[in-house]
Amino acid sequence: MDKRYDDVIEFDRRQFASDNYSGICPEAWQALVEANSGHVASYGMDCWTRQAADALRELFECDCEVYFVFNGTAANSLALSSLCSSYHSILCHNASHIETDECGAPEFFSNGTKVLLVGGANGKASPKELEHCILRRSDIHYPKPKVISLTQATELGTVYTPDELSEFHELAMKYKLSIHMDGARFANALAFLNLPPKEITWKRGVDVLCFGGTKNGMALGEAVIFFNTELSKEFDYRCKQAGQLASKMRYLSAPWVGMLKDRAFLKYAQKSNQCAKLLESRLKKIDGIEILNTVQANSVFIRLSEEHARKLRERGWYFYTFIGTNGCRLMCSWDTTEEDVDHLASDIKAVLNN
């Protein structure tokens, strides 16, 4: 991140630390190549941005407002800031990305909106705890609850079902709240549920979705999709002020055209989910491995001792141990192969047997 080049890490294999490690999938790359021709209008006034926005409207079967930004932190933070004022609060699971991994950006961009945390098993917010948090206080000295933020798929790789989302919709209706969905891995949730996108978004009361492209095979770029278009008023100004209005917007939007055509994004999400299930099945055959939660999307969480984790890293594997459960997160990507899975599983078995 700075100029200490001795900190640069290079890999000789595909890794399981993050789906951000992967490259660009062929469909996104080809769309970039096609967009990289001649002169087109800037700041989103180009044919690629129009095609991408229209393709998303077709995918979700509604007349939504669509904006393209560089990354997920900006997508979530700007979307949330459009849903609330500085004296409001945002309610989310205590393992949510907006709480643990965005350096206070949601609070910063909303001029101080407070994030209130609730618990819940497997990374999913508990409706009961959420309602308790809403009702805990109603006096003027406490930040007024305004937004429910849900992560789909969750930071622990689990997926909210339509029925679960309906519970949150009922709460939102009851207490006049908005619903924001952090969809950094929305494609993986969609692949797991095998449902039309509308069935887990606007039909379940989601007002705005931050649809992730980066983790699904794109170089960068997220789509902020307002199903409740009234909430998108002057969102373009928020993007500009936050440095998220790309001058050469076609390089953010064109990959979406490639990814949405023939549902390539869903193909890759299915592939990474399948690799996670394959990894789970391989690990279940190894004595001494504890799998920490249900595998539904593209991650597997396991329990390893510090010694075993160190030995696995010595074999050249990178993985995170600080996300969610104090276990080791093994994340599959759009380009993970069965051979990669077998190689990792074999090394884990060797480490545990030594």
N, C-alpha and C positions, 0 to 999 in steps of 0.2 A: 504493500500500500504506500510505503514511502520509498526511499532510494537505498534501503539496506538490502542489496541484492543477495547477500548471503542467506536471507530468509526465504528465497525462492525455492519452491518444492517442485520437483519434476517426477513424473510417473512413467513406469515402463509397462503399465497394464491399466485396464479399466478398474476403477475403484468403487467402493461402496460407502464412502463417507457422505456424499451429497449428490443429488441429481443436478446440482449446479456445475459439477465437474465435467459433465458431458459436452460434446460439441454440438454443432447444428445439424439437424436432420436434413435429408436430401430435399424434401418438399419446401422447407423454409429457405434453404440455400438457393434453390432454383428460382424461387420467387424474388429473392434479392437480386440475383443475376438479371432477371427480366426487368426489374424495376430500375436497374442501374444503366439506363439507356436514355440519352438525350436530356432535355430540360423539361421539368414539370413544375407546376406551381408549388410554392412553399407553404409551411404552416398548416398542413392538412387540407389544402384546397386542390388536391390531386386525385386522379382516378383510382389509385391504389387504396387510399384511405377511404374513399367512398365505397369501393368494392368490399373492403374488409368490414366496414360498419354494416353494410347491407347484408353481408354473409352472416354476421352475428345476429342480426334481426331475424333472418331466416332460420338460423339454428334454434333460437329461443322462441320463435313463433310469436313475436310481439314487436310493437313499434317502440323500441327502447332507444335511449340516448347513449351513444358510445364515444369514449375518449381513450386515446392511447398515450401511455406514459412509459418511462424508462424502466422502472422497477417496482417490486411489490411493496416496499416501504412507502414509496410515494403514492402508489395506488390506494393502499389502505388509509394512510394518514389524510390524504386530501379528500377521499370519499367520506371518512368519518367527520372531518371538519365541516363538510357540507350538510351533515345531518344534525349538528348540535352547535350550541353556543358555549362560550367559555365557562359558564356557570352550571353546565350540564355534566352528566357522567355517562360513561360507556361501560356496559357490563359484559364481561367475557370470562372464559375459563382461565384458571391460573397458569395454564401451560400455553396459552395462546401466543402466537408470534407477536401480536401487537403489544403484549406485555413483556415478553422475555427477550425479544431480538430486534427491536426497532429503535433503541436508544432514545426513547421518549418522544419519537416523531409524532405520534398521534396527539399527544398533549401539546407539543410545540406548534403544530400547524392549526390546532383549534384554539390557540391562545390560552391554554391551561385547563381544558376539559379533563376531568379526573377519570382515570380508569379504575373501576371497581371489580374485584376478582371474586369468582365463585368456584366451587369445586365440582367434582363429577368424575365418575369412573371412566377409565380408558380415554381420557382426553376430551370427553364430551361434557359440556355444561349441564348441570342438573337443573331441570325446570323448577323443582322445589326450592333449591338454594337460590336460584335466580329470583323467584318471587319473594323469598325472604329478604333478599338484598334490596329489592324494589320497595318493600314495605317497611324496612328497618327504621327509616326516618323520613318524615315529610315536611320538616320545618325548614325555614328559610336559611338556616345556618349550614345546611348540608347540600352538596351538589345534587341537583335534581336528575334522576335517571331519565335518559332520553334515547339511548341506543343499545340494542342487543347485538353483539358481534359474535358470529359463529365461524368456525374454521372448518372447511370442507374440501378435502379430507383433513382430519385433525392432525395436530403435531405428533400424535402417537400412532398415526396411520389407520385410524378407525373412521367410519363413515356414518354420518347422520342419515337415517331413513326418512322417507316422506312423512311417515306418521310422527316421528320425533320432531321434524321441522314444523309440523302442524301444531304441536304443543307450544312451541315458541311463538308461532303466529297468533295463537289464542291469547297468550300473555301480552304480546305486543298490542293487540287490538284492545284488550282489557285495560291496559295502562297507558295507551296512546304513545307507544314507543315505535321507533323505526328498527328495521333489521338490516344489518350489514353482514355480508358474507365474504370472508377471506378465502378466496378460491385459488391460492397458489398451486394447489394440486386438485383443482376442481375436475380436471379431465380424468384423474385416477378414480375419484369418487363416482363420476358418471360411468366409467367403465365397469366398476364394481356393481353398481345398481342396475345397469342396463336399462335405463329409463330415458325418455325424452328429457332434455335439459329443463324444460318448463316445469316438470313435475317436482324438481327439487330447488326451484328458484321462485319466480314470481307467483306461481300457483300456490306456494306455501308461504307467501307473505314477504319474501325477500325484496327489499327496496333497492338495494344496490349490491352488485357482485363485482369483486375484483378478480377477474379471470386471468390466471397465470399462464403465460406462454413460455417463459424462460426455462422452467423445470420440465417442460414437455417437449423440448427439442428446438426451441428458438434461441437465437443469440442473446436477445434481450427483449423486453417489452411486455407490458401487461395491458389488458383492456378493462377499463372501468365502465361498467354497464349499469345504467340507471333504468330500472323497470318502473319506478315511480319518477316520472320525468319532471314533476314539479320540484323535486329535491335537487335537480341538476342545474337550477338557475345560476348562471354566472360561474359555472364550474370551469369554463374555459379561462376565466380570469384567475382562478386559483392555480390552474396548471401553469399559466404564464408566470405568475408571481413566484411560484416555487421552482422555476427553472425546468419545468416538465413539458413545455410546449416545444417540440422539436421543429427546427426550421426545415430540415429535410425529413419531413414526417413520413415520407414513403418508405424509409428504411425501418421504421417501427411498424407500419401497417401492412406492407407487402407480405412479410412472412405469414401473417394471419390469413391472407388469401390462399397461400399455398397449403397451410395447415388445415384450413376449413374445407378446401376442395376434397371431395371424396372422403371426408372425415379422417384425414391422416392423423390429426391430433388424437383421435379416439383409438386408432390402431396402435399408436405408440404407448398410450396409457395402458391399454390392455396388455401389451407386451411387458411393460415394466411391472404391472401387477402380477402377471403370470410368473415372472422371474422371482418375485418376492414369495409367492406361494411355493415355487419349486425350492427356493432356499429354505423355507420353513420345513418342507418335507424332508430335505436332506439333513437338516439340523436335528430334527426329531429322532433320527436314527443314531445320534451320537450320545453315548452315556455321559451324564454330567451337564448337559445343556438345559438351561431353563429359558423357555420362550415366555416373554413377559406379558404379551397381550395378543389379542386376536389380530391376525394378519388379514386386512381387507384391501388396503391400497398397495403402495410400492415400497413399504419399509418393514423390516423385521427387527424387533428389540429382543436382545438376549442378555442374560446375566453371565458375566465373566469376572473372575477374580482379577485383581490388579496385576498379578503375576502373569496370568494367562493372556490378559489384554496386552501387556508389554511384549510377551513372546510373539503374539500375533503381529504386532507392529514391527517387530524385528524381522519378520518374514516379508515386510514390504506393504502391509495393508494399512490403510488409513480409515478411521471411523470415528464418530463422535460418541462421547460418553456423558455429555452434559445436557442432553435434550430429554426432558419429560420424566424419565423414570429411574434415573441413576444407573441405567443399564447401557449397553452398547447398541447404537442404532446402525443398522445395515440397510442402506438405501439403494434400491435398484433404479436404473435410468432407462431412457428410451432405447439406448444402444447396448444394454446389458445382455449378455448371451448365456446360454446354458453352460457353456464351457467356463465362463467367468464364475458362475454359481458353483460349479463342481470344484473348481480350483480353490475358492474360498472355503467351502465346506471341508475339503480335504485338509487344508492347513489348520482349520479349527480343530478337527479331529486329531491331527498330529500334535497340536499344542496341548490338548487336554490329556492325551495318552502318554505324554513325556513326563 
